[in-house]
């Protein structure tokens, strides 16, 4: 049975109060997580990827004696950020942008139970305050304010031993997520933000050390991306550190060789990171999205705490068009438009289809204990990819 707190929605009023309290205390977003590590000697279980598989589940609870889907099928949205050097600030930006992000996704929540998860990756040599190495952390999937609480448990080093960071771990960790949406033939959305390149790949021992998962043989970053792309619509959000934006450069080319064109979005204004992610979801869930439609989505969706203009929306549309993003990508999958709806009644809380649905006979009860199988599409080997001429950021190009 889904926990009652997993069926609640995000309270913008509560988050606004928490933000004001943190400002008054001059407390950074990661302060709580640092206290947890100092007190217990380890990460909070909510963000420690080695503790348990991260699962996005449909929320079905007993209401008036009936098992009812409360908020529609679960749609997982994962925001993964580079936690090294000045890039660590973007995690704080996302935390502060949860209110406009929630407001923007209101139309999407008409169909889905939008479940957010935050992920942070850094360098393989970056350490926690207790000296342990933690290259990847991820929160649980949450619909309500628990996502904000768990983001505060993420601890980033603001360091980075070299220019190459562990972006590939974000892709591989996402591939190990267990998502109900995939059982419908649909995908979640994964956003990987940062300003650097990833490593070529990792050995099974390295994966076990950092993620706590078993793998067979050396995995390239291309293979990790392809595995994540079976479960998510994956987008690389190229943004600058220290509050700066980004421009297309050799790092863009590097990522397009890994992920292909249409998945690398260059963002020149980091204040719009939340809006860019919401826009990509809207473009994926809309059959024929247009610039005019995105303007309406952005302007109408940010009338609360943070108001965005038509000019902001046009800027976002241009970034998406320049990236060659496939529009309506979710709507082209076979499961779209055939989903259960909020209020539907089910015989079992793990069934996919409600009572009376034409596909109800297909219902099964999957094992909750099974670890998701890592699937690597055939024919994806170690690509011959050139690395940027320099591993250091050329700031003259920004």
C-alpha positions in Angstrom: 0.0 0.0 0.0 1.3 3.5 -0.8 2.1 5.6 2.2 -0.3 8.4 2.8 2.5 11.0 2.6 3.3 9.8 -0.9 -0.1 10.9 -2.1 0.1 14.5 -0.9 1.0 17.5 -3.2 3.7 20.1 -2.8 2.8 23.0 -0.5 4.3 26.2 -1.9 3.4 28.0 1.3 5.4 25.6 3.4 8.4 25.7 1.1 8.4 29.5 1.1 8.4 29.6 4.9 11.3 27.1 5.0 13.2 29.3 2.5 12.7 32.4 4.7 13.8 30.5 7.8 17.0 29.3 6.0 17.7 32.9 4.9 17.2 34.2 8.3 19.6 31.6 9.8 22.0 32.1 6.8 21.9 28.3 6.3 23.1 26.8 3.1 21.0 24.0 1.4 23.5 21.3 2.3 23.9 22.3 6.0 21.4 19.6 7.2 23.2 16.9 5.3 26.6 17.9 6.7 25.1 17.8 10.2 23.8 14.3 9.5 27.2 13.1 8.3 28.9 14.7 11.3 26.4 13.1 13.8 26.1 9.6 12.2 29.3 9.2 10.2 27.3 8.5 7.0 24.8 9.9 4.5 21.1 9.9 5.3 19.5 6.7 3.8 17.2 8.9 1.7 20.1 10.0 -0.5 22.6 7.1 -0.1 22.3 5.2 -3.4 23.9 2.1 -1.9 21.2 1.7 0.7 18.2 1.0 -1.5 16.9 1.1 -5.1 15.2 4.4 -5.9 11.6 3.5 -7.0 8.8 5.6 -8.5 5.5 4.0 -7.7 1.9 4.7 -8.6 0.1 6.0 -5.5 -2.9 3.8 -4.8 -4.5 4.0 -1.4 -7.6 2.8 0.3 -10.4 5.4 0.2 -13.9 4.5 1.5 -13.0 0.8 1.3 -11.7 1.0 -2.3 -8.2 1.0 -3.7 -8.0 4.3 -5.5 -5.4 6.0 -7.7 -5.1 9.4 -6.0 -3.1 11.6 -8.4 -2.8 9.7 -11.7 0.1 7.4 -12.8 3.5 8.4 -11.4 5.7 10.5 -13.8 9.3 10.6 -12.5 11.4 13.7 -13.1 15.0 13.6 -12.1 17.2 16.7 -11.8 20.9 15.7 -11.6 23.5 18.3 -11.0 27.3 18.5 -10.9 28.3 19.2 -7.3 31.9 20.2 -7.9 33.4 23.7 -7.5 30.9 26.5 -8.4 28.5 24.0 -10.0 27.3 23.0 -6.6 25.4 26.2 -6.4 23.0 24.9 -9.0 21.6 22.4 -6.5 20.7 25.3 -4.2 19.2 27.1 -7.2 17.0 24.1 -7.9 15.9 23.9 -4.2 14.9 27.6 -4.3 13.1 27.1 -7.6 10.9 24.3 -6.4 8.0 26.7 -6.0 8.0 27.9 -9.6 8.8 24.4 -10.9 5.7 23.1 -9.0 3.5 25.9 -10.3 4.7 25.3 -13.9 4.0 21.6 -13.8 0.3 22.1 -12.8 -1.0 21.2 -16.4 1.1 18.1 -16.3 -0.3 17.1 -13.0 -3.7 16.9 -14.5 -2.6 13.6 -16.0 0.2 12.4 -13.8 1.4 12.2 -10.2 4.6 14.2 -10.8 7.3 12.7 -8.6 10.6 14.6 -8.3 14.0 13.2 -7.4 17.2 15.2 -7.0 20.6 13.7 -7.9 24.1 15.0 -7.3 27.3 13.7 -8.8 30.8 15.0 -8.3 34.4 13.7 -8.7 35.4 10.2 -7.8 37.9 11.6 -5.3 35.6 14.1 -3.6 35.0 13.4 0.0 32.3 13.9 2.6 33.1 15.8 5.8 33.9 12.5 7.5 36.5 11.6 4.8 34.4 9.1 2.9 34.1 9.3 -0.9 30.7 10.0 -2.4 30.6 10.5 -6.1 26.8 10.1 -6.5 23.7 10.7 -4.3 20.0 10.6 -5.2 16.9 11.4 -3.2 13.7 9.3 -3.2 10.9 10.1 -5.6 8.5 12.4 -3.9 5.3 14.3 -4.8 5.2 16.6 -1.8 7.6 18.6 0.4 9.6 15.6 1.3 11.6 16.3 -1.8 12.8 19.6 -0.4 13.7 17.9 2.9 15.8 15.3 1.1 17.6 17.8 -1.1 18.9 19.3 2.1 20.4 16.0 3.0 22.6 16.0 -0.2 26.2 16.8 0.6 28.4 18.2 -2.2 32.1 18.9 -1.9 32.4 22.0 -4.0 35.7 20.6 -5.1 36.6 18.3 -8.0 40.0 16.8 -8.4 40.2 17.4 -12.1 38.1 18.8 -15.0 36.4 15.5 -15.8 33.6 14.6 -13.4 31.4 11.6 -12.8 28.5 12.4 -15.1 28.4 8.8 -16.2 27.4 7.8 -12.7 24.3 10.0 -13.0 23.3 8.0 -16.2 24.1 4.6 -14.6 22.3 5.4 -11.4 19.2 6.4 -13.4 19.4 3.2 -15.3 19.1 1.3 -12.0 15.9 3.3 -11.0 12.7 1.2 -10.9 9.8 3.1 -12.5 6.2 2.1 -12.8 5.8 4.5 -15.9 8.0 2.1 -17.9 5.5 -0.7 -17.4 3.1 1.4 -19.4 5.6 1.7 -22.3 6.4 5.3 -21.3 9.4 7.1 -19.8 10.3 9.5 -17.1 12.5 12.6 -17.7 16.2 12.9 -16.6 18.0 16.2 -16.7 21.8 16.2 -16.2 23.1 19.7 -15.6 26.7 20.8 -15.6 29.6 22.4 -17.5 32.1 19.6 -18.0 32.5 16.2 -19.7 32.2 12.8 -18.2 34.6 9.9 -18.0 34.8 7.3 -20.8 33.4 4.5 -18.5 33.9 2.3 -15.4 34.9 -1.2 -14.4 32.6 -3.4 -12.3 34.7 -2.8 -9.2 34.3 1.0 -9.6 30.6 0.7 -10.1 30.3 -1.5 -7.0 32.4 1.0 -5.0 30.4 4.1 -5.9 26.9 2.8 -6.6 26.8 -0.5 -4.7 25.5 -2.4 -7.8 26.8 -5.4 -9.7 27.6 -5.0 -13.4 29.2 -7.3 -16.0 32.3 -6.0 -17.7 33.6 -2.5 -18.5 30.7 -0.1 -19.3 31.3 3.0 -21.4 29.5 6.2 -20.9 27.7 5.6 -24.2 26.4 2.3 -22.8 25.3 4.0 -19.6 23.4 6.6 -21.5 21.7 4.0 -23.7 20.7 2.1 -20.6 19.3 5.2 -18.9 17.5 6.2 -22.2 15.4 2.9 -22.0 13.8 4.4 -18.9 14.0 8.1 -19.3 13.9 10.9 -21.9 17.5 12.1 -21.2 18.6 15.7 -21.6 22.0 17.1 -21.0 21.6 20.7 -19.7 24.8 22.5 -20.5 25.1 25.5 -18.1 28.0 27.5 -16.6 29.3 27.6 -13.0 29.4 30.6 -10.7 26.0 31.8 -11.9 27.1 32.1 -15.5 25.4 30.7 -18.6 26.9 28.6 -21.3 27.4 28.7 -25.0 27.9 26.0 -27.6 31.5 24.8 -27.6 33.6 21.7 -27.8 31.9 20.3 -24.7 28.6 20.4 -26.5 30.1 18.4 -29.4 31.5 15.8 -26.9 28.1 15.3 -25.3 26.3 15.1 -28.7 28.7 12.2 -29.6 27.6 10.4 -26.5 23.9 11.1 -26.6 23.2 12.2 -30.1 21.7 15.5 -31.4 18.5 16.5 -29.7 19.6 15.7 -26.2 22.1 18.5 -25.4 20.4 21.8 -24.5 22.7 24.8 -24.0 21.3 27.2 -21.4 22.8 30.7 -21.4 20.8 31.9 -18.4 21.0 29.7 -15.3 18.2 31.5 -13.6 15.9 29.7 -16.0 17.1 26.1 -15.2 13.8 25.1 -13.6 11.8 26.6 -16.4 13.9 24.8 -19.0 13.3 21.5 -17.4 9.5 22.1 -17.1 9.5 23.3 -20.7 11.2 20.1 -21.9 8.5 18.0 -20.1 5.8 20.1 -21.6 7.3 19.7 -25.1 7.5 16.0 -24.5 3.9 15.6 -23.3 2.3 17.9 -25.9 1.5 16.3 -29.3 2.3 19.4 -31.4 4.0 22.0 -29.2 4.5 25.5 -30.6 6.4 28.6 -29.5 3.0 30.3 -28.7 2.0 27.4 -26.6 5.2 27.4 -24.7 4.8 31.1 -24.0 1.4 30.5 -22.6 2.7 27.6 -20.5 5.6 29.6 -19.0 3.8 32.9 -18.5 0.6 31.4 -17.0 2.6 29.0 -14.9 4.7 31.5 -13.2 2.2 34.1 -12.0 3.1 33.3 -8.3 6.4 33.8 -6.6 8.5 34.2 -9.8 7.0 35.8 -12.8 8.5 34.9 -16.2 7.9 36.9 -19.3 7.1 36.0 -22.9 10.7 37.0 -23.7 11.9 34.4 -21.2 9.7 31.8 -22.9 11.0 32.7 -26.4 14.6 32.3 -25.1 13.8 28.8 -23.8 12.1 27.9 -27.0 15.1 29.0 -29.0 17.4 26.9 -26.8 15.2 23.8 -27.4 15.0 24.4 -31.1 18.8 25.0 -31.4 19.3 21.7 -29.6 17.1 19.8 -32.1 14.9 18.3 -29.3 12.3 15.9 -30.6 8.9 17.5 -29.9 6.1 15.4 -28.5 8.5 12.5 -27.8 6.3 10.9 -25.1 3.2 11.2 -27.2 4.7 9.0 -29.9 5.2 6.1 -27.5 2.5 3.4 -27.6 1.3 3.8 -24.0 0.6 7.5 -24.2 -3.1 8.5 -24.0 -4.2 5.0 -22.6 -3.3 5.6 -19.0 -5.4 5.2 -15.9 -6.8 8.4 -14.4 -7.0 9.8 -10.9 -10.0 8.4 -9.1 -9.8 5.0 -10.9 -10.4 1.9 -8.6 -8.0 -1.1 -8.5 -8.2 -4.6 -7.2 -4.6 -4.6 -6.0 -2.3 -1.6 -5.2 0.4 -2.9 -7.6 -1.9 -3.5 -10.6 -1.3 -1.4 -13.6 -4.9 -1.3 -14.9 -8.0 -0.3 -13.0 -11.2 -2.4 -12.6 -13.2 -2.4 -15.9 -10.2 -1.4 -18.1 -9.9 -3.3 -21.4 -6.4 -4.4 -20.3 -7.3 -5.4 -16.7 -6.7 -9.1 -17.6 -3.0 -8.3 -18.0 -2.6 -7.3 -14.4 0.2 -9.0 -12.4 1.8 -8.3 -9.0 5.5 -7.7 -9.5 8.1 -8.6 -6.9 9.0 -5.6 -4.7 12.3 -7.0 -3.7 13.8 -7.7 -7.1 16.6 -5.4 -8.2 16.0 -3.8 -11.6 17.9 -5.6 -14.4 20.5 -3.4 -16.1 19.8 -3.6 -19.8 22.4 -2.5 -22.3 21.1 -2.3 -25.9 23.0 -4.6 -28.3 25.5 -3.0 -30.6 26.6 -0.3 -28.2 30.3 -0.7 -27.8 33.1 1.5 -26.8 32.9 4.5 -29.2 35.9 6.1 -30.7 35.3 9.6 -29.5 37.7 12.5 -29.4 38.1 14.4 -26.2 38.2 18.2 -26.0 41.6 19.6 -26.8 41.9 20.8 -23.3 40.3 19.4 -20.1 40.1 22.8 -18.6 37.3 25.3 -19.3 38.2 27.9 -21.9 36.5 30.9 -20.2 37.2 33.1 -23.3 34.4 31.3 -25.0 31.8 32.2 -22.4 
